[in-house]
């Protein structure tokens, strides 16, 4: 009987926001993943990079201001940098966790590019705030360059597009590594958004929704389970209110009804709900789970988490 293949999507709580926080948080994530490796699952890991890519963009921008010999790093470069250093931490700490359990399983990070459509309406309606706070004068200069800015309580900030992911260019490499028995970390932060121009892949000034790329990745590796590991045990209706109600199981039709009724927070749990529905509809015998990173194995065993089914 073939082994079950799982795509694990780690939320931002799996990495924290600073280097020390990341080192501590990744140890917890590594333990959860190692529990599933011990159960003999094939594992592909993807992850958020929200705070990290913003930190890198801010740092590189400040560096260019200090020394005009250097230029601001494009968003695509910042995305690749975040994939590299976050993958490094995760694969290193996960390797240690696996070896300490008496197992051997190579772990590898693939710097991953994801195709987006240059005509995606997201480019005309950017929605992702990124980078440092700017003065009004700096914001005007950004606007003159053709960049979008938005005013916040603390000042002005860049705002960039979040186009839909269409294709993962390194998917053959990911599948080859899986076939060789390796744990693969791929499409971190939703992948590096690129525009296909003939034989050239040109980085786009955008960030892709990580949950959408997680779903695309799960389809492309023919996974049976898409597992979103978060800081909550289950998806809840009325989250944070006195009427909060956890959900054990959601069918596709129930989830779609909740989506139509705007029952879930747009910038938080909603992308996971939408990705779960899309994944289940993409093929037979597919399941999605949203659960707590501290209870990953229990979620897969059906003891906790919200389970999405046909």
LUMMITI-821896 format. One record per residue (C-alpha): residue number from 1; x, y, z. Coordinates in pm, whole numbers, always signed. Each point is the difference from the previous one (the first is absolute). Example, Ala and Ser with C-alpha at 12.3 -4.5 7.8 and 13.67 -1.06 7.14 Angstrom:
BEGIN
<pt><num>1</num><px>+1230</px><py>-450</py><pz>+780</pz></pt>
<pt><num>2</num><px>+137</px><py>+344</py><pz>-66</pz></pt>
END
This chain:
BEGIN
<pt><num>1</num><px>+0</px><py>+0</py><pz>+0</pz></pt>
<pt><num>2</num><px>+152</px><py>+337</py><pz>-98</pz></pt>
<pt><num>3</num><px>+88</px><py>+240</py><pz>+277</pz></pt>
<pt><num>4</num><px>-226</px><py>+296</py><pz>+63</pz></pt>
<pt><num>5</num><px>+141</px><py>+330</py><pz>-127</pz></pt>
<pt><num>6</num><px>-60</px><py>+315</py><pz>+204</pz></pt>
<pt><num>7</num><px>+64</px><py>+365</py><pz>-81</pz></pt>
<pt><num>8</num><px>+52</px><py>+187</py><pz>+327</pz></pt>
<pt><num>9</num><px>-62</px><py>+375</py><pz>-13</pz></pt>
<pt><num>10</num><px>+160</px><py>+178</py><pz>+296</pz></pt>
<pt><num>11</num><px>-150</px><py>+331</py><pz>+113</pz></pt>
<pt><num>12</num><px>+198</px><py>+300</py><pz>+124</pz></pt>
<pt><num>13</num><px>-20</px><py>-126</py><pz>+360</pz></pt>
<pt><num>14</num><px>+239</px><py>-280</py><pz>-106</pz></pt>
<pt><num>15</num><px>+279</px><py>+255</py><pz>-54</pz></pt>
<pt><num>16</num><px>-67</px><py>+304</py><pz>+219</pz></pt>
<pt><num>17</num><px>+115</px><py>+345</py><pz>-106</pz></pt>
<pt><num>18</num><px>+366</px><py>+27</py><pz>+109</pz></pt>
<pt><num>19</num><px>+304</px><py>-226</py><pz>-36</pz></pt>
<pt><num>20</num><px>-13</px><py>-120</py><pz>+365</pz></pt>
<pt><num>21</num><px>-377</px><py>-56</py><pz>-22</pz></pt>
<pt><num>22</num><px>+49</px><py>-195</py><pz>-321</pz></pt>
<pt><num>23</num><px>+260</px><py>-231</py><pz>+152</pz></pt>
<pt><num>24</num><px>-232</px><py>-80</py><pz>+289</pz></pt>
<pt><num>25</num><px>-318</px><py>-36</py><pz>-206</pz></pt>
<pt><num>26</num><px>+157</px><py>-219</py><pz>-268</pz></pt>
<pt><num>27</num><px>+96</px><py>-259</py><pz>+262</pz></pt>
<pt><num>28</num><px>-370</px><py>-43</py><pz>+77</pz></pt>
<pt><num>29</num><px>-84</px><py>-26</py><pz>-369</pz></pt>
<pt><num>30</num><px>+278</px><py>-256</py><pz>-51</pz></pt>
<pt><num>31</num><px>-141</px><py>-216</py><pz>+278</pz></pt>
<pt><num>32</num><px>-347</px><py>+3</py><pz>-157</pz></pt>
<pt><num>33</num><px>+140</px><py>-91</py><pz>-342</pz></pt>
<pt><num>34</num><px>+227</px><py>-272</py><pz>+142</pz></pt>
<pt><num>35</num><px>-304</px><py>-160</py><pz>+167</pz></pt>
<pt><num>36</num><px>-153</px><py>-42</py><pz>-346</pz></pt>
<pt><num>37</num><px>+326</px><py>-125</py><pz>-151</pz></pt>
<pt><num>38</num><px>+9</px><py>-269</py><pz>+269</pz></pt>
<pt><num>39</num><px>-345</px><py>-108</py><pz>-119</pz></pt>
<pt><num>40</num><px>+156</px><py>-59</py><pz>-344</pz></pt>
<pt><num>41</num><px>-171</px><py>+281</py><pz>-190</pz></pt>
<pt><num>42</num><px>+162</px><py>+163</py><pz>-302</pz></pt>
<pt><num>43</num><px>+35</px><py>+368</py><pz>+91</pz></pt>
<pt><num>44</num><px>+13</px><py>+324</py><pz>-196</pz></pt>
<pt><num>45</num><px>+22</px><py>+320</py><pz>+206</pz></pt>
<pt><num>46</num><px>-92</px><py>+353</py><pz>-94</pz></pt>
<pt><num>47</num><px>-16</px><py>+305</py><pz>+223</pz></pt>
<pt><num>48</num><px>-96</px><py>+362</py><pz>+52</pz></pt>
<pt><num>49</num><px>+262</px><py>+275</py><pz>-24</pz></pt>
<pt><num>50</num><px>-212</px><py>+306</py><pz>+92</pz></pt>
<pt><num>51</num><px>+221</px><py>+176</py><pz>+255</pz></pt>
<pt><num>52</num><px>+324</px><py>-129</py><pz>-151</pz></pt>
<pt><num>53</num><px>-40</px><py>+125</py><pz>-357</pz></pt>
<pt><num>54</num><px>-107</px><py>+341</py><pz>+133</pz></pt>
<pt><num>55</num><px>+304</px><py>+10</py><pz>+227</pz></pt>
<pt><num>56</num><px>+234</px><py>-80</py><pz>-289</pz></pt>
<pt><num>57</num><px>-162</px><py>+258</py><pz>-226</pz></pt>
<pt><num>58</num><px>+27</px><py>+266</py><pz>+272</pz></pt>
<pt><num>59</num><px>+364</px><py>-89</py><pz>+76</pz></pt>
<pt><num>60</num><px>+106</px><py>+10</py><pz>-365</pz></pt>
<pt><num>61</num><px>-184</px><py>+329</py><pz>-53</pz></pt>
<pt><num>62</num><px>+173</px><py>+159</py><pz>+300</pz></pt>
<pt><num>63</num><px>+335</px><py>-131</py><pz>-122</pz></pt>
<pt><num>64</num><px>-52</px><py>+167</py><pz>-339</pz></pt>
<pt><num>65</num><px>-84</px><py>+328</py><pz>+176</pz></pt>
<pt><num>66</num><px>+324</px><py>-15</py><pz>+200</pz></pt>
<pt><num>67</num><px>+214</px><py>-71</py><pz>-307</pz></pt>
<pt><num>68</num><px>-136</px><py>+111</py><pz>-337</pz></pt>
<pt><num>69</num><px>+244</px><py>-235</py><pz>-172</pz></pt>
<pt><num>70</num><px>-253</px><py>-273</py><pz>+80</pz></pt>
<pt><num>71</num><px>-355</px><py>-30</py><pz>-129</pz></pt>
<pt><num>72</num><px>-321</px><py>-109</py><pz>+169</pz></pt>
<pt><num>73</num><px>-47</px><py>-377</py><pz>-26</pz></pt>
<pt><num>74</num><px>-303</px><py>-102</py><pz>-210</pz></pt>
<pt><num>75</num><px>-280</px><py>-186</py><pz>+178</pz></pt>
<pt><num>76</num><px>+83</px><py>-316</py><pz>-195</pz></pt>
<pt><num>77</num><px>+355</px><py>+6</py><pz>+141</pz></pt>
<pt><num>78</num><px>-129</px><py>+58</py><pz>+354</pz></pt>
<pt><num>79</num><px>-234</px><py>-296</py><pz>-45</pz></pt>
<pt><num>80</num><px>+287</px><py>-223</py><pz>-111</pz></pt>
<pt><num>81</num><px>+213</px><py>+115</py><pz>+294</pz></pt>
<pt><num>82</num><px>-279</px><py>-84</py><pz>+244</pz></pt>
<pt><num>83</num><px>-44</px><py>-346</py><pz>-155</pz></pt>
<pt><num>84</num><px>+371</px><py>-63</py><pz>+40</pz></pt>
<pt><num>85</num><px>+56</px><py>+98</py><pz>+361</pz></pt>
<pt><num>86</num><px>-332</px><py>-133</py><pz>+128</pz></pt>
<pt><num>87</num><px>+55</px><py>-327</py><pz>-184</pz></pt>
<pt><num>88</num><px>+350</px><py>-18</py><pz>+145</pz></pt>
<pt><num>89</num><px>-129</px><py>+29</py><pz>+356</pz></pt>
<pt><num>90</num><px>-281</px><py>-249</py><pz>-52</pz></pt>
<pt><num>91</num><px>+200</px><py>-265</py><pz>-185</pz></pt>
<pt><num>92</num><px>+288</px><py>+26</py><pz>+247</pz></pt>
<pt><num>93</num><px>-214</px><py>-28</py><pz>+314</pz></pt>
<pt><num>94</num><px>-227</px><py>-267</py><pz>-155</pz></pt>
<pt><num>95</num><px>+306</px><py>-206</py><pz>-95</pz></pt>
<pt><num>96</num><px>+117</px><py>+10</py><pz>+361</pz></pt>
<pt><num>97</num><px>-345</px><py>-100</py><pz>+129</pz></pt>
<pt><num>98</num><px>-17</px><py>-295</py><pz>-240</pz></pt>
<pt><num>99</num><px>+350</px><py>-125</py><pz>+81</pz></pt>
<pt><num>100</num><px>-65</px><py>+30</py><pz>+374</pz></pt>
<pt><num>101</num><px>-289</px><py>-244</py><pz>-49</pz></pt>
<pt><num>102</num><px>+227</px><py>-255</py><pz>-161</pz></pt>
<pt><num>103</num><px>-134</px><py>+60</py><pz>-350</pz></pt>
<pt><num>104</num><px>+165</px><py>+112</py><pz>-320</pz></pt>
<pt><num>105</num><px>-188</px><py>+210</py><pz>-251</pz></pt>
<pt><num>106</num><px>+172</px><py>+269</py><pz>-210</pz></pt>
<pt><num>107</num><px>-162</px><py>+344</py><pz>+10</pz></pt>
<pt><num>108</num><px>+45</px><py>+247</py><pz>-286</pz></pt>
<pt><num>109</num><px>-122</px><py>+350</py><pz>-83</pz></pt>
<pt><num>110</num><px>-91</px><py>+88</py><pz>-358</pz></pt>
<pt><num>111</num><px>+4</px><py>+369</py><pz>-95</pz></pt>
<pt><num>112</num><px>-331</px><py>+8</py><pz>-183</pz></pt>
<pt><num>113</num><px>-134</px><py>+227</py><pz>-275</pz></pt>
<pt><num>114</num><px>-375</px><py>+27</py><pz>-65</pz></pt>
<pt><num>115</num><px>-157</px><py>+128</py><pz>-321</pz></pt>
<pt><num>116</num><px>-250</px><py>+286</py><pz>+21</pz></pt>
<pt><num>117</num><px>-206</px><py>+168</py><pz>-271</pz></pt>
<pt><num>118</num><px>+117</px><py>+353</py><pz>-92</pz></pt>
<pt><num>119</num><px>-365</px><py>+84</py><pz>-66</pz></pt>
<pt><num>120</num><px>-119</px><py>-123</py><pz>+340</pz></pt>
<pt><num>121</num><px>-236</px><py>+265</py><pz>+135</pz></pt>
<pt><num>122</num><px>+199</px><py>-2</py><pz>+326</pz></pt>
<pt><num>123</num><px>+266</px><py>+214</py><pz>-168</pz></pt>
<pt><num>124</num><px>-258</px><py>+276</py><pz>-49</pz></pt>
<pt><num>125</num><px>-136</px><py>-44</py><pz>+353</pz></pt>
<pt><num>126</num><px>+298</px><py>-68</py><pz>+233</pz></pt>
<pt><num>127</num><px>-91</px><py>-121</py><pz>+349</pz></pt>
<pt><num>128</num><px>+315</px><py>-108</py><pz>+187</pz></pt>
<pt><num>129</num><px>+168</px><py>+262</py><pz>+219</pz></pt>
<pt><num>130</num><px>+378</px><py>-43</py><pz>+9</pz></pt>
<pt><num>131</num><px>+316</px><py>+167</py><pz>+126</pz></pt>
<pt><num>132</num><px>+86</px><py>+294</py><pz>+220</pz></pt>
<pt><num>133</num><px>-203</px><py>+309</py><pz>+91</pz></pt>
<pt><num>134</num><px>+69</px><py>+302</py><pz>-221</pz></pt>
<pt><num>135</num><px>-46</px><py>+375</py><pz>+25</pz></pt>
<pt><num>136</num><px>-241</px><py>+176</py><pz>-235</pz></pt>
<pt><num>137</num><px>+290</px><py>+117</py><pz>-215</pz></pt>
<pt><num>138</num><px>+142</px><py>-351</py><pz>-28</pz></pt>
<pt><num>139</num><px>-346</px><py>-132</py><pz>-84</pz></pt>
<pt><num>140</num><px>-33</px><py>+255</py><pz>-281</pz></pt>
<pt><num>141</num><px>+335</px><py>-112</py><pz>-140</pz></pt>
<pt><num>142</num><px>-115</px><py>-362</py><pz>+7</pz></pt>
<pt><num>143</num><px>-318</px><py>+98</py><pz>-185</pz></pt>
<pt><num>144</num><px>+207</px><py>+177</py><pz>-266</pz></pt>
<pt><num>145</num><px>+188</px><py>-326</py><pz>-56</pz></pt>
<pt><num>146</num><px>-332</px><py>-170</py><pz>-72</pz></pt>
<pt><num>147</num><px>-25</px><py>-176</py><pz>+337</pz></pt>
<pt><num>148</num><px>-322</px><py>-9</py><pz>+201</pz></pt>
<pt><num>149</num><px>-5</px><py>+147</py><pz>+352</pz></pt>
<pt><num>150</num><px>-260</px><py>+8</py><pz>+274</pz></pt>
<pt><num>151</num><px>-38</px><py>+232</py><pz>+299</pz></pt>
<pt><num>152</num><px>-12</px><py>-162</py><pz>+344</pz></pt>
<pt><num>153</num><px>-15</px><py>+137</py><pz>+354</pz></pt>
<pt><num>154</num><px>+379</px><py>-10</py><pz>+28</pz></pt>
<pt><num>155</num><px>+84</px><py>+128</py><pz>-345</pz></pt>
<pt><num>156</num><px>+6</px><py>-111</py><pz>-363</pz></pt>
<pt><num>157</num><px>+91</px><py>-349</py><pz>-117</pz></pt>
<pt><num>158</num><px>+42</px><py>-185</py><pz>-329</pz></pt>
<pt><num>159</num><px>-289</px><py>-218</py><pz>-110</pz></pt>
<pt><num>160</num><px>+52</px><py>-272</py><pz>-258</pz></pt>
<pt><num>161</num><px>-202</px><py>-252</py><pz>-198</pz></pt>
<pt><num>162</num><px>-92</px><py>-352</py><pz>+107</pz></pt>
<pt><num>163</num><px>-66</px><py>-185</py><pz>-328</pz></pt>
<pt><num>164</num><px>-123</px><py>-359</py><pz>-27</pz></pt>
<pt><num>165</num><px>+261</px><py>-275</py><pz>-38</pz></pt>
<pt><num>166</num><px>-23</px><py>-185</py><pz>-333</pz></pt>
<pt><num>167</num><px>+295</px><py>-238</py><pz>-22</pz></pt>
<pt><num>168</num><px>+296</px><py>-112</py><pz>+212</pz></pt>
<pt><num>169</num><px>+308</px><py>-11</py><pz>-221</pz></pt>
<pt><num>170</num><px>+213</px><py>-225</py><pz>+221</pz></pt>
<pt><num>171</num><px>-273</px><py>-262</py><pz>+53</pz></pt>
<pt><num>172</num><px>+189</px><py>-271</py><pz>-192</pz></pt>
<pt><num>173</num><px>+292</px><py>+44</py><pz>+240</pz></pt>
<pt><num>174</num><px>-236</px><py>-17</py><pz>+300</pz></pt>
<pt><num>175</num><px>-156</px><py>-323</py><pz>-127</pz></pt>
<pt><num>176</num><px>+341</px><py>-153</py><pz>-77</pz></pt>
<pt><num>177</num><px>+121</px><py>+74</py><pz>+353</pz></pt>
<pt><num>178</num><px>-319</px><py>-149</py><pz>+147</pz></pt>
<pt><num>179</num><px>+46</px><py>-313</py><pz>-210</pz></pt>
<pt><num>180</num><px>+353</px><py>-24</py><pz>+143</pz></pt>
<pt><num>181</num><px>-143</px><py>-8</py><pz>+354</pz></pt>
<pt><num>182</num><px>+92</px><py>+353</py><pz>+102</pz></pt>
<pt><num>183</num><px>-197</px><py>+257</py><pz>+200</pz></pt>
<pt><num>184</num><px>-44</px><py>+306</py><pz>-221</pz></pt>
<pt><num>185</num><px>-49</px><py>+365</py><pz>+103</pz></pt>
<pt><num>186</num><px>-139</px><py>+194</py><pz>-296</pz></pt>
<pt><num>187</num><px>-198</px><py>+309</py><pz>-106</pz></pt>
<pt><num>188</num><px>+77</px><py>+188</py><pz>+321</pz></pt>
<pt><num>189</num><px>-201</px><py>+319</py><pz>+37</pz></pt>
<pt><num>190</num><px>-217</px><py>-100</py><pz>-294</pz></pt>
<pt><num>191</num><px>+301</px><py>-30</py><pz>-229</pz></pt>
<pt><num>192</num><px>+188</px><py>+266</py><pz>-195</pz></pt>
<pt><num>193</num><px>-255</px><py>+159</py><pz>-238</pz></pt>
<pt><num>194</num><px>+137</px><py>+8</py><pz>-354</pz></pt>
<pt><num>195</num><px>-127</px><py>+106</py><pz>-342</pz></pt>
<pt><num>196</num><px>+81</px><py>-225</py><pz>-294</pz></pt>
<pt><num>197</num><px>+154</px><py>+194</py><pz>-287</pz></pt>
<pt><num>198</num><px>+111</px><py>-250</py><pz>-263</pz></pt>
<pt><num>199</num><px>+278</px><py>-199</py><pz>+162</pz></pt>
<pt><num>200</num><px>+49</px><py>+264</py><pz>+271</pz></pt>
<pt><num>201</num><px>-169</px><py>-4</py><pz>+341</pz></pt>
<pt><num>202</num><px>-21</px><py>+360</py><pz>+124</pz></pt>
<pt><num>203</num><px>-65</px><py>+66</py><pz>+370</pz></pt>
<pt><num>204</num><px>-327</px><py>+181</py><pz>+69</pz></pt>
<pt><num>205</num><px>-51</px><py>+272</py><pz>+260</pz></pt>
<pt><num>206</num><px>-252</px><py>-206</py><pz>+191</pz></pt>
<pt><num>207</num><px>-52</px><py>-260</py><pz>+271</pz></pt>
<pt><num>208</num><px>-216</px><py>-308</py><pz>-47</pz></pt>
<pt><num>209</num><px>-246</px><py>-120</py><pz>+261</pz></pt>
<pt><num>210</num><px>+179</px><py>-291</py><pz>+167</pz></pt>
<pt><num>211</num><px>-314</px><py>-208</py><pz>+50</pz></pt>
<pt><num>212</num><px>-88</px><py>+18</py><pz>-370</pz></pt>
<pt><num>213</num><px>+346</px><py>-123</py><pz>-100</pz></pt>
<pt><num>214</num><px>-18</px><py>-272</py><pz>+267</pz></pt>
<pt><num>215</num><px>-312</px><py>-132</py><pz>-174</pz></pt>
<pt><num>216</num><px>+166</px><py>+16</py><pz>-342</pz></pt>
<pt><num>217</num><px>+303</px><py>-183</py><pz>+141</pz></pt>
<pt><num>218</num><px>-221</px><py>-270</py><pz>+155</pz></pt>
<pt><num>219</num><px>-168</px><py>-61</py><pz>-335</pz></pt>
<pt><num>220</num><px>+332</px><py>-8</py><pz>-186</pz></pt>
<pt><num>221</num><px>+156</px><py>-266</py><pz>+228</pz></pt>
<pt><num>222</num><px>-326</px><py>-200</py><pz>+4</pz></pt>
<pt><num>223</num><px>-35</px><py>+26</py><pz>+379</pz></pt>
<pt><num>224</num><px>-288</px><py>-166</py><pz>+182</pz></pt>
<pt><num>225</num><px>+2</px><py>+252</py><pz>+284</pz></pt>
<pt><num>226</num><px>+54</px><py>+375</py><pz>+25</pz></pt>
<pt><num>227</num><px>+76</px><py>+86</py><pz>+361</pz></pt>
<pt><num>228</num><px>-7</px><py>+361</py><pz>+118</pz></pt>
<pt><num>229</num><px>+180</px><py>+31</py><pz>+336</pz></pt>
<pt><num>230</num><px>-97</px><py>+314</py><pz>+189</pz></pt>
<pt><num>231</num><px>-27</px><py>+133</py><pz>+356</pz></pt>
<pt><num>232</num><px>-360</px><py>-114</py><pz>+49</pz></pt>
<pt><num>233</num><px>-149</px><py>-346</py><pz>+52</pz></pt>
<pt><num>234</num><px>-288</px><py>+45</py><pz>-244</pz></pt>
<pt><num>235</num><px>-168</px><py>+239</py><pz>-238</pz></pt>
<pt><num>236</num><px>-256</px><py>+202</py><pz>+194</pz></pt>
<pt><num>237</num><px>-311</px><py>+190</py><pz>-93</pz></pt>
<pt><num>238</num><px>-10</px><py>+337</py><pz>+177</pz></pt>
<pt><num>239</num><px>+369</px><py>-29</py><pz>+86</pz></pt>
<pt><num>240</num><px>+93</px><py>+213</py><pz>+301</pz></pt>
<pt><num>241</num><px>-362</px><py>+79</py><pz>+88</pz></pt>
<pt><num>242</num><px>-220</px><py>-122</py><pz>+284</pz></pt>
<pt><num>243</num><px>-182</px><py>-215</py><pz>-259</pz></pt>
<pt><num>244</num><px>+315</px><py>-175</py><pz>-124</pz></pt>
<pt><num>245</num><px>-77</px><py>-351</py><pz>-124</pz></pt>
<pt><num>246</num><px>+267</px><py>-251</py><pz>-105</pz></pt>
<pt><num>247</num><px>-68</px><py>-219</py><pz>-304</pz></pt>
<pt><num>248</num><px>+103</px><py>-366</py><pz>-9</pz></pt>
<pt><num>249</num><px>-94</px><py>-82</py><pz>-361</pz></pt>
<pt><num>250</num><px>-88</px><py>+207</py><pz>-304</pz></pt>
<pt><num>251</num><px>-130</px><py>-133</py><pz>-330</pz></pt>
<pt><num>252</num><px>+82</px><py>+186</py><pz>-318</pz></pt>
<pt><num>253</num><px>-357</px><py>+130</py><pz>-33</pz></pt>
<pt><num>254</num><px>-8</px><py>+118</py><pz>+364</pz></pt>
<pt><num>255</num><px>+333</px><py>+179</py><pz>-39</pz></pt>
<pt><num>256</num><px>-116</px><py>+168</py><pz>-320</pz></pt>
<pt><num>257</num><px>-315</px><py>+123</py><pz>+173</pz></pt>
<pt><num>258</num><px>+205</px><py>+150</py><pz>+284</pz></pt>
<pt><num>259</num><px>+227</px><py>+167</py><pz>-256</pz></pt>
<pt><num>260</num><px>-300</px><py>+155</py><pz>-179</pz></pt>
<pt><num>261</num><px>-129</px><py>+129</py><pz>+335</pz></pt>
<pt><num>262</num><px>+338</px><py>+160</py><pz>+87</pz></pt>
<pt><num>263</num><px>+20</px><py>-213</py><pz>+314</pz></pt>
<pt><num>264</num><px>+382</px><py>-11</py><pz>+9</pz></pt>
<pt><num>265</num><px>+263</px><py>+272</py><pz>+37</pz></pt>
<pt><num>266</num><px>+139</px><py>+96</py><pz>-341</pz></pt>
<pt><num>267</num><px>+363</px><py>+51</py><pz>+98</pz></pt>
<pt><num>268</num><px>+30</px><py>-297</py><pz>+232</pz></pt>
<pt><num>269</num><px>-194</px><py>-327</py><pz>-17</pz></pt>
<pt><num>270</num><px>-193</px><py>+63</py><pz>-324</pz></pt>
<pt><num>271</num><px>+291</px><py>-84</py><pz>-240</pz></pt>
<pt><num>272</num><px>+40</px><py>-335</py><pz>+178</pz></pt>
<pt><num>273</num><px>-371</px><py>-75</py><pz>-39</pz></pt>
<pt><num>274</num><px>+9</px><py>+89</py><pz>-370</pz></pt>
<pt><num>275</num><px>+317</px><py>-205</py><pz>-58</pz></pt>
<pt><num>276</num><px>-147</px><py>-300</py><pz>+184</pz></pt>
<pt><num>277</num><px>-315</px><py>+6</py><pz>-214</pz></pt>
<pt><num>278</num><px>+199</px><py>+32</py><pz>-324</pz></pt>
<pt><num>279</num><px>+230</px><py>-287</py><pz>+95</pz></pt>
<pt><num>280</num><px>-283</px><py>-240</py><pz>+84</pz></pt>
<pt><num>281</num><px>-179</px><py>+86</py><pz>-325</pz></pt>
<pt><num>282</num><px>+319</px><py>-58</py><pz>-202</pz></pt>
<pt><num>283</num><px>-2</px><py>-380</py><pz>+28</pz></pt>
<pt><num>284</num><px>-127</px><py>-313</py><pz>+169</pz></pt>
<pt><num>285</num><px>+83</px><py>-111</py><pz>+356</pz></pt>
<pt><num>286</num><px>+140</px><py>+335</py><pz>+106</pz></pt>
<pt><num>287</num><px>-33</px><py>+160</py><pz>+341</pz></pt>
<pt><num>288</num><px>+105</px><py>+327</py><pz>+161</pz></pt>
<pt><num>289</num><px>+49</px><py>+76</py><pz>+369</pz></pt>
<pt><num>290</num><px>+51</px><py>+322</py><pz>+193</pz></pt>
<pt><num>291</num><px>+149</px><py>-68</py><pz>+343</pz></pt>
<pt><num>292</num><px>+238</px><py>+102</py><pz>+275</pz></pt>
<pt><num>293</num><px>+371</px><py>-45</py><pz>-63</pz></pt>
<pt><num>294</num><px>+33</px><py>-154</py><pz>+348</pz></pt>
<pt><num>295</num><px>-253</px><py>-271</py><pz>-91</pz></pt>
<pt><num>296</num><px>+96</px><py>-83</py><pz>-358</pz></pt>
<pt><num>297</num><px>+6</px><py>-379</py><pz>+41</pz></pt>
<pt><num>298</num><px>-329</px><py>+1</py><pz>+190</pz></pt>
<pt><num>299</num><px>-154</px><py>+209</py><pz>-279</pz></pt>
<pt><num>300</num><px>+110</px><py>-251</py><pz>-265</pz></pt>
<pt><num>301</num><px>-139</px><py>-282</py><pz>+215</pz></pt>
<pt><num>302</num><px>-335</px><py>+178</py><pz>+13</pz></pt>
<pt><num>303</num><px>+11</px><py>+88</py><pz>+370</pz></pt>
<pt><num>304</num><px>+5</px><py>+377</py><pz>-45</pz></pt>
<pt><num>305</num><px>+3</px><py>+271</py><pz>-267</pz></pt>
<pt><num>306</num><px>-262</px><py>+98</py><pz>-256</pz></pt>
<pt><num>307</num><px>-32</px><py>-262</py><pz>-274</pz></pt>
<pt><num>308</num><px>-117</px><py>+96</py><pz>-349</pz></pt>
<pt><num>309</num><px>-168</px><py>-276</py><pz>-199</pz></pt>
<pt><num>310</num><px>-211</px><py>-40</py><pz>-312</pz></pt>
END
